[in-house]
Amino acid sequence: MRTHSPPHPPRGALSNVIKDKSPPGDLVVNKNGIREIVNQVLTQNNFTMNVDKIMNNLEKKHPGEVEYLQAVREVLESIEETYNENPQFESANIIERIVEPDRVVAFKVPWIDDEGNVKVNLGYRIQFNNAIGPYKGGLRFHPSVNLSILKFLGFEQIFKNALTTLPMGGAKGGSDFDPKGKSNTEVMRFCQSFMLELWKYIGPETDVPAGDIGVGGREIGYLYGMYKRLKGDHTGVLTGKGSNWGGSLIRPEATGFGGIYFAQEMLKTKHETLAGKTISISGFGNVAWGAALKASELGAKVVTISGPDGYVYDPEGISGKKVEYMLELRASNQDIVKPYSYVFEGVEFHEGKRPWDVKVDIALPCATQNELNGEESKMLINNGVKLVAEISNMGCTPEAVEEFNKHNILFAPGKAVNAGGVATSGLEMTQNSMKLRWNSPEVDARLHEIMTNIHSQCVKHGKRADGSIDYVKGANIAGFLKVANSMLDMGVI
């Protein structure tokens, strides 16, 4: 028997080992069989992840896709140690397979405005990974939508959905169409044209889209109506549906509710509660509304909301009728928050600014990606912030996250914190499949349980030697392991 192995055997050598049943060196075939041989060969020959090399190759393939590359790097750096402890992932080339979408669908969306002019927008669906269930992820209608943003969102969705423990893969889609300022009939024409192409690629057991920025109940209704006419089926192919035709109760509030439940669990690790805490929230849509509603229910005081025009500071707190007024702001379709300062007394409006210079205990980004940068994180830290949780997707820049970690601020990423939205979409899919409907307390209880379990997974995989918790690492490892092991089980497909 050989007493040593070549330093870098070709991959073909592994197949020879299996074929000849004579493993190199001191390898022993035990009850775990071939997978154990794979592990031992790779371990002896030091096959480890090289994040910089992987990222360099990705940047060459996908130049300029900043958000997508940022999201991939964050995940790879978090899982590197775990990946290297499981060499079977390298043998199956899991990383190269998981960072590329299964398919990218791009199409034109022609539609006619109210003046009879023909308009053309771009539509996309990124079906990233379906190892653990049908593709699942929202549709975003916003002028900023491009391939990089949707790939970043779809990639994040893989691990977010895995954290919920529900059988859902990762996807994302949308268009550069801007619903702001459009009439209902214009939005309807666009949605119908968009679905005329999208319906070919989706289905209740294939791909189940939902809403996102620019896609609320109105848009979901128009999209679903067109799908139903084209397909002739009344199935749960979209989530976020109206409560009269298959939608789940508390789905509009779910992302915000779930974010607050997660923040509550984070505070428990420090033996604290939400009661009496001041909170700064960005955004003013469904996510911010749900977060403000649940936070006030649990005794916290939300003092800011924001929009593209700036932010409002309400020192008396945003609760009761003020929370409900947020819905009126969103329904106005103007995408501004300044009118809030006209309606309620003692409110300050800060034009063109984000709400991160306000002294608060908790900061909750609820609007969009990279909305809290390094300088703004320093302002929060100097003002004594205790906890930052992304309810938006990748709401903080890497520089901001670094600052929070450096100063031991409790910080958790969007893929864990905002998973309540897609979790409740999963519960909607379940209700559709079972042909029944749960009441609000039932859905809320299930959502609360899911968010508590997600927090537990983050703690399990993210606890540091000093007892503190790296929520980014914990969330990424927990999600990755579920998806990667599922991919191994199914072979190279």
N, C-alpha and C positions, 0 to 999 in steps of 0.2 A: 504493500500500500504506500502511496506517495505521502511524504511527510510535510509537503508544502504545496501551495497553489500558485499559479502564475499571478503576478500582481494585478493585471487587468484582463481577465479572460473575456473573449467575445461572447455575446449573448448566445451564440450557437452552442457554446460549451455546456450551457445549462441543459439544453435538450439532449446532449450526449450523455450527461450524467443520468438523466431520467431514463433514457433508452437503455443504457448499459447497466443501470441499477448499481453503479459503483461510484458513489459520491467522492469527490476529491478530498484530499487531506484527511481530517478526522471527522468528516461529516457522517452522521448516523441517521438512517431512515427509521423514524419511530412511528408511533400510532397516528401522528398527524400527517404522515405521508408526504406527498409531493410539495405541499405548501411549506412544510418544515425544511425540505431540501432547499427550496427557493430562498427562504429566510437565511439559512446558514451560508449559502454561497454568496449572497449579497452582503451579509454582515462581514464575512472574512475578507471580502474585496473592497470594503469601504465605499459602497455606493450611497452617497448622501446627496441631499438636495442642495443645489447651488442657486440661491434665489436671484443673485445678480445675473447669472448666465441665462436663467429662464426669462427674466425680465428683458434682457437685451434682445433675445430672440423674439419675444412678443412685440417689442417696440419696432423691430424691423418689419414684422408682419403687419402690424397695425399702427403705423405712424400717426401721431397727432391725436390718438384716442385717449386723452388725458384722464378722464374720469374712470374709464374701464381699467387702464393700467394702474391707477391709484388703488382701485378696489382689489385687484388681483395681488398687488404687492402686499397690502395690509394682511390679506388672508395667508399668503405664503410665509410671511415673516412670523405669523402667529403659530402656524402649524408645523414649522420646520423641525422642531425637536421631536414632536410626536410622529411625524412622517419618517424621520430617520430611525426611530425605534421600531418601525413596522416595515421592514424592507420588502414585504410582499407588494406594497404599493408601487415601489420602483419597478419591480419585475413586470407589473401590468401597465406601467407608464401612466399611472393615474393622473399625475399633475398635468401632463400635456393634453390628456383627454378631458379633464374637468374644466380647464381654463378656456376652452374653445366651445362655442355653442353648437348644439346638434345641427341647427340650421338657422339661417337668417333670411327672412322673407321681406322683400321691399317692393313697394308698388306705388303707382300714382293713384291719386284720388281726385277725379274731376267732379265738380259740383257747380250749381248755378245759384248766384246770389239773388236778392230780392229785386235787383234792377235788371236781371236777365243776363248779367255778365258771367262768362264761364271762368271759373277759378280752378287751379290745380295745386294740390298739396301732396306731400309724400307720406306714405303709410308704412309701418313696419310691424313685424312680429318676430321677436327673438326667442326661439325655443331652445333653452340652454341645456337642460338636463332633466330626464324623466326616470332616473334610476329608482326612485321610491314612489312614484305615482304620476298621474297626468300632469302635464305642464300647467303651472298656475302662476299668475302674476297680472298686474294691472295694465291698463291702457292709459297713457298720458297724452293729452292734447294741449300743447303749449309751443310757442314759437321757438323755444330753446331746444326742442327735441331733435336729437341727431343719433347716429349710430353708436357713438361712444357712450352717451348718457344711457341709452337703452341697454347696451351690453353691460355697463356697470350695474344697473338696476337688476337685470336678469341674473347676473352672476351672484349678487348679494341675495337674491330671492332663493337660490338653491339652498343656501345654508339657513336662511331664515325659516323657510318652510320645513326643513329637516328638524329644526329646534322645536317646532310645534308638536312633533311626534305624529302628526296626521300624514296620510299618504298623498303628498303633493310634491311634484317636481318644480323646477324653477323656470320662469319665462317673464318676458316683459314686452310691451308693444306701445304703439301710439302714433302720433302724427305731429307735424309742425303747424297744424291748424290751430288758430286761436279763437276759442269760443267767445272771448270778451268782446262785447259790443255787437255781437251777432243776434239776429232775431231767432225766435224759436224755430221758424220754418227753415232758416238757413242752417241752423244746427242740425235739424232733422235731415235735410238733404245731404249734408256732409256725412252724417252718421250712416245713412242708408248706402251711400256710395262706398264708404269705408268698409262696411260689412259685406258689400257685394263681392269684394275680394277676400276679406278675412275668413268668411264662412267656410272656405275650402280647406282650411288648415286647423279648425277647432272642433270640439265636440265634448260632451260630458265625460268621456273616458279618454280623451286625447289631449285637449288643451282648454282650460277654463279661464278666460280673461275676467277682469274685474275693473273697477274704477281706479283713478289716481288723480293727479292734478289735472283740472280741466274736464274731468269725466265724473260727473255726479249722477244723481238719480235720473235727471232728464235725459242725459246722453245714454245711460245704460238702457233706459226704456226704448229709445229710438233704435239702438243697436240690436236689442233683443227682438223687437218687433220685426225688423228686417230679416234677422236670422230665422225667426219662426216662419215667416212667409216663404223664404227660400228653401228651408229644410222641410217644412211641414211637420215639425216636431215641437212639442212643448216640454223641453227638458232643461235641466240645470246647467246650460252651457255658459252662462254668465252669472257672476255673483254680484251682490249689491243691487239686486232686483227690488222692485217695489213690493211692499208688504202684502199687497192684494194679489200678486201673481208670482209667488214663490220666494220672495225675499225673506231674510231672517230679521227678526227684531234685534235692535241695538247694533246692527251692522254699521250705520253711519257714525256712531259714537265709538266703535270698538277699538280703533287704533289709539285714540286718546285715552280711553278707559284702560286699555292694556298697558300703555306707557306709564300711567299713574300707579297701577298695580305693581309694575316692575320697580319703579322708584321707591315705592313703599317697602318692598322686600330689601332693596339696597340699604335703606335707612335702618331696617331692623338689624343689619349686621353691625351697626354702631349703637344699637339699643335706643334708637330714636324713632319718631313717628312723623307723619305729615302735619299733624295738628299744630297750628301756629306758625308754620313755615311760610315765607314769602317766595313767590315763584314768578319768574320771567318767562313768558312764552312768546315765540315768534309765530307769524302766520295768523290767519283768522278763519280758515276753512274748517271742514269737518274734523280734521285731526286736532287743531287748536281748540275748537269748540268742545270736543269730547274730553280733552285734557282739562280744560277750565271747569267743565261741569263736574267731573269726578273729583278733581282736586278740592273744589269748594265743598263738595259733599263730605269729604274726609277731613275738613277743618283747616285747609291751607288757604292762603290768600294769593290769587293770581293778580299781578299788578300791571302787566303789559300784554298787548297783542300788536302785530305789525303787518304791514303790507308793502308793496313796491313803492308806495309814496312816503313811508316812514313808520314810526311807531307811536302808539299812545301809552301814556303812563297814568294809571288810575290808582292813586294811593289808598283809596277806600276799598279797592278790590273789585274784581270782575266776577260777579255772582248774580243769581236770580235773573231778573229781567235784562240785566246787562249781558249775560251769557246768551240769552235768547236773541238779543239784538245782533249778536254776531251772525246769526242765521240771516237776518235781514240784510246785513252788509254783503254777505256772500250772494244772496239772491238778487241784489241790485245789478250784478254782472259788471260792476265798474272796477273791481279789484283795488279798492282803496279803503283805508281805515280812518281817514281824517274825520268823516262825518260823526264818528263816535264821540269826538271831542265837542261837537255841537250839541249833541243830545243829552250828555251827562255833565253835571257841574263838577268843577275841581279837577278836570282832566287836562293833562298837557299833551300836545302833539309835537313830535320832534321830526321835522321834515327830512326825508332822505337818509335817515339813520336807522340802525338796527338796535334792538333793545338790550344790548349786552353791557352798557355803561351804567345800568341801574343796580343799586345795591340790593341783592336778594340772597336767599339761602340756597335756592335751586334754580337752575337754568335748563329750559327744555326747548331746544330747537325743534320746530314743528313745521317748517316751511319747505326747504329744498336742500340740495347737496351743497356742502362747503359754505354754509351761511354763517359760520362762526370761525373766525381766523385766529392766528396766533396773537396778534395785538389785542383783539377783543377778549381772548381767554385771559390775558394778563390783567385786563380791567376787572373781569369777574373775580379773579383770584385776589387782587388787591382790595376788592370790596367785600371779601369774606365768603364767597360762594362755597357751599359744602358739597354739592352734588350737581353733576351735569349728565343728562341722559338724552340721547338723540332719539326723538320721536320721528324726525325726518330721516331719510336715508342718507347715511354718510354726511350728517349735518355739520360736522366739524372737520376742519383741515387737519392734515397730519401734524402741523406745527402746534395747533391748538391742543390736540390729544397729548402731544409730548409735554406741553406745559402742565396740563392737568396731572399727568403721571408724575412729573418732576416734583410737584407740590402736594402729592398724595391726596388729590381731590377724587372723590368717588366719581368714576366715569364709566358709562356703558354705551355700547354702539347700537345703531339703529336696527341691525338685524336681529337683536334680542329684544330691545325696548319696544319697537313698533310691530312686533310679530302678532299682536292682538288683532290687527286688521285682517291679515290673511288667515289667522286661526279661526276667526268668526266666519270668514268666507268658506273655510273648510267645514265649519258647522252648518252653514247654509247648504253646501253640497250634500252633507249627510241627511239633512232634513228633506231635501229634494228627492234623494234616492229612496228614503223611507216613506215618502208621501205623507209626511206629518209636519207639524209645526210646534216648536217649543215656545213657551211664554218667555217674557223678558227676564224674570229671575233665573229661569233655567239656563238661558244662554249666558247671562252674566256670570253665574256660578261656574259654568264650564270654562268661560274665558278666564276668570280669576284663577282657576285651578291650572290651566295651561300656562299662564304667565308665572305662577309660582314654580311650576316644574321647570320652565325655561331658566328661571333664576337659579334653581338648584343645579341644573346642568352647568351653568356658567361658573358657579362656585366649585363644583367638582373638578372641572378641568382648568380652572383659572386661579386657584388658591396658590399664593406665593409662600415661600418658606417662613416669612414673618407674619403670616396669617392674613395679609391683605389680599384683595382679589383683583386680578387682571381680567376684567369682563370681556375685553376684546379677544384675548387669547382663549378664554373659556368658551365663548360663543362660537368662535371659529373652529376650535378643535371638536367640540360636541357635534356641530353640524357636519363638519368634514368627515368625521369617522363614520357617521351613519350613511352618508352618501357613498364614500369610498368603499366601504365594506359591501354595500349593495352592488356597486359596480364590479367588484371582484367576484361576487357570487354569480353574476350573470355572464361572465366572460368578456371577451373583447368584441363589442358590438358597436 
